[in-house]
Amino acid sequence: MDIYLRSTDIIDWQTPAVLNQAYKLAKDVSGPFEIARACFEWVRDCIKHSGDDEATITTCRASEVLTEGTGWCFAKSHLLGALLRANRIPAGFCYQRLSLGDGNGFTLHGLNAVHLPDIGWYRIDGRGNKAGVDAQFCPPEEKLAYLPREEGEIGFPEIWPDPAPIVVECLVRFEGWEKVNENLPDIAVINRPQNQALNSDG
């Protein structure tokens, strides 16, 4: 599980601010279930979704998301993963491919998986709730923000130890919600191995 606990340039949980927030969330609860719940609910409810909020900045690193208080689904998953890892709870990154809903294609959607005792890997989505979106922490049942339903949508089964490169590239390259919204990362799933799909944007 060490690979799902490491600190990286993006999941920089050893940054003092991230460590302090992780310890603060764990202070009044005990055990991995309740710590994971506290981290999830705090990121879901207290960090704004940059698309919903029409943020003029784009965050990527966990510490940036914490400092600015906003992030796209991907960036929020980076912070949630960092808070979990700081509390020694293994956490990884998962992706769905979802329709944009306007007939103009698809986008990746980022969420987390957390490893819980007696449960194993359990997916959680800290995207932020709104009308029609009600993600919850209720293991062993998963209650995610979205479920792939339409043709072309898919939930990738992999649990990545690091964020997908095309996601990081998007968040680093484009500033502001409008630019990110115009360039949301997507991948082709037909005739392409899933373990390669998220490494390129062709």
N, C-alpha and C positions, 0 to 999 in steps of 0.2 A: 504493500500500500504506500510505500514511501513516495512513489511518483505522484500520488494524489495528495501529498502533503507539502510538496516543495514550494518554496518561494521563488518567483521568477520576475523578470522585468515587468510583465503585465500583471501577474498575480502577486503583487509585492506586499505580502502580508507582514513582512518584517519591518515595514515602515512604521515608525512610532504611532502615527495617528490611527493606522489600521489596527495595530495591536491594542491600543487603548480602547478603541470602539469594540473590538472583539471581547476584551476582558469585561468591559462595561455591560455588554449584553449577557454575558455568562454569570455575572456577579450574583444575581438573585435567583438563579435556577440551578438545577443540578442534573447531571447525566446527559449523554449525547442527544437523546430525544428532545429534551426541553431546551438545550442549548441550540440545537439545529432549528427548532421551532422559533426561538427568539431571534436568531439571525435572519431567518427567512422572512418573518413577519415585519421585521424592522426595515429590511431592504425593500420589500414589497410596498410597504406603506409610507416610508419616510424618505425614500429616494425617488425623485420624480422621473417619469419616463420622458425622455427628451423629445420624442415625437408628439406625445400628448401635450407637453408643456411648451412646445415650439421654442426649445432652447437655442440660443445663438452660439453656444459652444458645443464641442463634441468631446466627450471623455472616453478614455479607453482603459488606462491603468486603474487598478482598484483604488489606489490612493487618490487619483484624480476624481473618480466618481464620488468618493467620500467627501473630498474637499468642496467640490462644486455642488453636490447634492442632486445631481441629475445624470442620466445615462440612458442610452438605448437599451433594449432588452439584453443585448450582448454585453454591454458595459456593466449593467446591473448584475449579470451573472458573474462577471469578473470580481466585483466587490463581494458578492455573496460567497463565492468560492474562497476568496481570501479570508473572510471572517470565519468561515468554517475551519479552514486549514489552520488559522491562528489558534483555534481552540482544539487542535489536534484531531479534528474530525475529517476523514478523507472526503474530498469533493472533486468532481470532474465536471466536464462541460458536454452538453447534449445539444442537438440541433434538429429542428423540423424544417421542412420546406412547405411553405404555406402560400396560398393564393393571395394576391394583393387585394382581391375583392372587387376590383374595378375592371376586370377583363384584360388588364395590362401586364399579366405575367405573375411571377412568383418571387418570393424572398425567403431567405433563411430566417429562422427565429431561434434565439438562443435561450437556453435554460440550464439548470444544473442537475446533477445526480449526487446524492450524499449517501455514504455507506453507514448504515445504522445496525447496531447489534440485533441479532435474531431476525432481521429483515433483509439485509443485504443492500444492494443498490436501490435507491428510491428517488424518483425524479421530482423535482420541485421547480416552480416557475415564479420567480420574483419580479416579473415584468411590471406588475402594478395592476390592481383591479379597476374596472370601470364598467359601464353598462355593457352587459353581455360577456364580461370576463370576470371569473370568480375562482381564482387559484387559491388552494388551501393546503395546509399541512395536516394530513390525517392518515398517517401510515397504519396499515399497509396499503390502503387505498390511495391511488394517485388521483389528484384533482388539479389538472393543469389548466393553464389559460386557454389553450387551444388543443383541438384534436384534428389531425389530418382526416378529411372526409371527401374532398373533391378529387377528381381525376388530376393527377400530376402532383398532388400533395403527398408527403411522406414523412414519417418519423424515423430518423436515422437511429439504428440500434447502438452505435458506438458510444462509449463514454470516454471522452478525450481528456487526457491529463493537462493539456494546454489548449487555449483558444484556437479556433481554426484560423490559419494564416489569412484567408480572404476576408474574414471578419475584422481582424486587426488592421489589415491594409485599408479597409473602408473607413474605419473609425479614425485612423491616423491621417488619412489623405484628405477627407472632406470635413469642412468646418461648418457647423450650423445645421439645424434640423432640415432645412430645405435641400441643401446639397446632399446630405446623407439620404434623405427620402428619395431623391432622384437617382441615387446610385446604390441602393440596397443590394447586398450581396446575394447572388443566386448561383445555383449550379445545375448542370444537366444531369439527370439521373438515369437516362436511357443508355444502355450499353457502356456504362462506366462503373468500375468498382467503387463501392461506397467509401472504402478506406482511402481512395485517391481523390474522390470528388471534391472534398472540402479543401484541398490543397491548391486548387487552381480555379480561375473564374472563366474558363473558356466554355 
